[in-house]
């Protein structure tokens, strides 16, 4: 039983994802107009998620970034222009990251401690820079290809089929079709005993700068189905 007595909701600081079936819902590329609807859905289900924010969008919709942090969601860096950081120069990487960090901080007062490299594109150069900047690199384990398939039912089915304890789900709050799949995803995973956590909560609360995180590998203690 989670926050507010809602099954599947996370209670801050109380979830041991080595013993509980945890899943982290993450949303990329926003905020956008459809993000407001997503925040309503998450609030109604008492679920906290992780938002990987594009700096340009943070500058355009600072009120939504504030709403995300005020609701207890985790906000993180997704570059300023959705750039391919794995192929970028040091100068380009620094510009993309520092501008996004500043846009998010200006909007919410929060300085992110995580980066999701767009396209999952990484490099030794990027790892060294994120280590210096105090940013963990967060990838994913479940990708429903919602950017390609703008179909609510398709997204729901893909996520439900793929999720396992300790997994990170990649979705995009810029697509209304994805947002409308979230209520059923939450309800059906909660019915299977899943607890919804932010990415830091999944890994016990703190992440190592520069390190890549894909899933929590906890073995039998997690009660894998």
C-alpha positions as CSV (number, residue, x, y, z in Angstrom):
1,X,0.0,0.0,0.0
2,X,1.5,3.4,-1.0
3,X,0.9,7.0,-0.4
4,X,-2.6,7.9,0.5
5,X,-3.6,4.2,0.7
6,X,-3.4,3.8,-3.1
7,X,-2.0,0.4,-4.3
8,X,1.1,0.9,-6.5
9,X,1.8,4.5,-5.4
10,X,5.3,5.2,-3.9
11,X,5.8,6.5,-0.5
12,X,8.9,8.8,-0.4
13,X,11.9,7.2,1.3
14,X,10.0,4.0,2.1
15,X,10.3,1.8,-1.0
16,X,13.0,-0.9,-1.1
17,X,13.1,-1.9,-4.7
18,X,15.3,-4.8,-3.9
19,X,12.2,-6.3,-2.2
20,X,9.3,-4.7,-3.9
21,X,8.2,-4.9,-7.6
22,X,9.2,-1.4,-8.7
23,X,8.9,0.2,-12.1
24,X,10.0,3.8,-13.1
25,X,7.8,5.6,-15.6
26,X,9.8,8.2,-17.5
27,X,8.7,10.8,-20.0
28,X,10.9,12.5,-22.6
29,X,11.0,15.6,-24.8
30,X,8.5,17.8,-22.9
31,X,7.0,19.7,-21.4
32,X,4.3,20.3,-24.0
33,X,0.6,21.2,-23.9
34,X,-0.2,17.5,-23.3
35,X,2.0,17.4,-20.2
36,X,-0.7,19.2,-18.2
37,X,-3.1,16.3,-18.8
38,X,-0.4,13.8,-17.9
39,X,0.2,15.6,-14.6
40,X,-3.5,15.4,-13.8
41,X,-3.5,11.6,-14.5
42,X,-0.5,11.0,-12.3
43,X,-1.9,13.1,-9.5
44,X,-5.2,11.1,-9.7
45,X,-3.3,7.9,-9.3
46,X,-0.9,9.2,-6.7
47,X,2.1,8.2,-8.9
48,X,5.4,10.1,-9.3
49,X,7.4,9.9,-12.5
50,X,10.6,11.2,-14.0
51,X,10.6,13.8,-16.7
52,X,13.6,14.2,-19.0
53,X,13.2,17.8,-20.2
54,X,14.3,19.4,-23.4
55,X,15.7,22.9,-22.5
56,X,13.9,24.6,-25.3
57,X,10.6,23.3,-24.0
58,X,11.5,24.3,-20.4
59,X,12.0,27.8,-21.6
60,X,8.7,27.7,-23.5
61,X,6.6,26.1,-20.7
62,X,8.3,27.0,-17.4
63,X,4.9,26.8,-15.6
64,X,4.7,23.1,-16.4
65,X,8.3,22.4,-15.2
66,X,7.2,24.1,-11.9
67,X,4.1,21.9,-11.7
68,X,6.2,18.8,-12.2
69,X,8.5,19.6,-9.3
70,X,5.7,20.9,-7.1
71,X,3.9,17.5,-7.5
72,X,7.0,15.6,-6.4
73,X,8.1,14.4,-9.8
74,X,11.8,14.2,-10.7
75,X,13.0,16.5,-13.4
76,X,16.1,15.8,-15.5
77,X,18.2,17.0,-18.4
78,X,17.5,15.8,-22.0
79,X,19.7,18.4,-23.8
80,X,18.6,21.8,-25.0
81,X,17.7,20.9,-28.6
82,X,17.5,17.1,-28.5
83,X,21.0,16.9,-29.9
84,X,23.0,13.7,-30.5
85,X,25.4,14.1,-27.6
86,X,27.3,10.9,-28.3
87,X,28.6,12.4,-31.6
88,X,28.9,16.0,-30.4
89,X,32.1,18.0,-29.6
90,X,33.0,19.0,-26.0
91,X,31.8,22.6,-26.8
92,X,28.5,21.4,-28.1
93,X,27.9,19.0,-25.2
94,X,28.7,21.7,-22.7
95,X,26.3,24.2,-24.3
96,X,23.5,21.7,-24.6
97,X,23.8,20.6,-21.0
98,X,24.5,23.9,-19.2
99,X,21.7,25.7,-21.0
100,X,19.2,23.0,-20.1
101,X,20.4,22.9,-16.5
102,X,19.9,26.6,-16.3
103,X,16.4,26.6,-18.0
104,X,15.2,24.0,-15.6
105,X,16.7,25.7,-12.6
106,X,15.2,29.0,-13.6
107,X,11.8,27.5,-14.1
108,X,11.7,25.3,-10.9
109,X,14.6,26.2,-8.6
110,X,15.8,22.6,-9.1
111,X,19.1,21.7,-10.6
112,X,18.9,18.2,-12.3
113,X,21.3,15.4,-11.3
114,X,20.4,13.1,-14.3
115,X,20.8,13.2,-18.0
116,X,19.0,11.1,-20.6
117,X,21.2,11.3,-23.8
118,X,18.8,11.8,-26.8
119,X,18.6,8.6,-28.9
120,X,20.5,6.8,-26.1
121,X,23.7,8.1,-27.9
122,X,26.7,8.1,-25.5
123,X,30.4,8.4,-25.7
124,X,33.5,8.4,-23.5
125,X,33.6,12.2,-24.0
126,X,30.0,12.5,-22.8
127,X,30.6,10.2,-19.8
128,X,33.6,12.3,-18.7
129,X,31.6,15.6,-19.0
130,X,28.6,14.2,-17.1
131,X,30.9,12.9,-14.4
132,X,32.3,16.4,-13.9
133,X,28.9,18.0,-14.0
134,X,27.4,15.6,-11.5
135,X,24.9,14.0,-13.9
136,X,24.1,10.3,-14.0
137,X,23.2,8.9,-17.4
138,X,19.8,7.2,-17.5
139,X,18.7,5.0,-20.3
140,X,15.8,2.6,-20.4
141,X,14.6,-1.0,-20.6
142,X,11.1,-0.6,-22.1
143,X,10.5,1.4,-25.3
144,X,7.0,1.2,-26.8
145,X,8.0,3.2,-29.9
146,X,5.3,5.7,-29.0
147,X,6.9,8.4,-31.2
148,X,6.4,6.1,-34.2
149,X,3.1,4.5,-33.3
150,X,0.7,7.3,-32.3
151,X,-1.8,4.7,-31.0
152,X,-2.9,4.6,-27.4
153,X,-3.8,0.9,-27.4
154,X,-0.6,-0.1,-29.0
155,X,1.5,1.8,-26.5
156,X,-0.4,0.3,-23.6
157,X,0.0,-3.2,-24.9
158,X,3.7,-2.8,-25.6
159,X,4.5,-1.4,-22.1
160,X,2.4,-4.0,-20.3
161,X,4.0,-6.9,-22.2
162,X,7.6,-5.7,-21.6
163,X,7.6,-4.5,-18.0
164,X,9.5,-6.5,-15.4
165,X,10.5,-5.5,-11.9
166,X,13.3,-3.0,-11.8
167,X,12.7,-1.7,-15.4
168,X,12.7,1.9,-16.7
169,X,9.9,2.7,-19.1
170,X,10.5,5.3,-21.8
171,X,7.5,7.3,-23.1
172,X,7.0,10.8,-24.5
173,X,4.6,13.3,-22.9
174,X,4.6,15.4,-26.1
175,X,2.2,12.8,-27.7
176,X,-1.4,12.9,-26.5
177,X,-1.9,9.3,-27.6
178,X,0.8,8.3,-25.2
179,X,-0.6,10.3,-22.3
180,X,-4.0,8.7,-22.8
181,X,-2.4,5.2,-22.4
182,X,-1.0,6.1,-19.0
183,X,-4.1,5.5,-16.8
184,X,-4.5,1.9,-18.1
185,X,-0.8,1.2,-17.8
186,X,-0.8,2.4,-14.1
187,X,-4.0,0.6,-13.2
188,X,-3.0,-2.7,-14.8
189,X,0.6,-2.7,-13.4
190,X,-0.7,-1.8,-10.0
191,X,-3.1,-4.7,-10.2
192,X,0.0,-6.9,-10.7
193,X,1.6,-5.6,-7.6
194,X,3.9,-3.0,-9.0
195,X,5.0,0.1,-7.1
196,X,5.8,3.3,-9.2
197,X,9.0,5.1,-8.3
198,X,11.2,7.8,-9.7
199,X,14.5,6.8,-11.2
200,X,16.6,7.8,-8.1
201,X,14.2,5.9,-5.9
202,X,14.6,2.8,-8.1
203,X,18.3,2.7,-7.3
204,X,18.0,3.5,-3.6
205,X,18.0,7.3,-3.7
206,X,21.4,8.3,-5.1
207,X,23.0,7.9,-8.5
208,X,26.7,8.1,-9.5
209,X,27.6,10.9,-11.9
210,X,28.7,9.6,-15.3
211,X,27.4,6.1,-14.7
212,X,24.8,4.6,-17.1
213,X,21.7,3.3,-15.5
214,X,19.4,0.9,-17.5
215,X,17.6,-1.2,-14.9
216,X,17.8,-2.4,-11.3
217,X,19.4,-5.9,-11.3
218,X,18.3,-7.3,-8.0
219,X,17.8,-11.0,-8.8
220,X,15.6,-13.2,-6.8
221,X,15.2,-10.8,-3.9
222,X,12.9,-8.7,-6.1
223,X,10.5,-11.5,-6.7
224,X,10.8,-11.7,-10.5
225,X,7.7,-13.3,-12.0
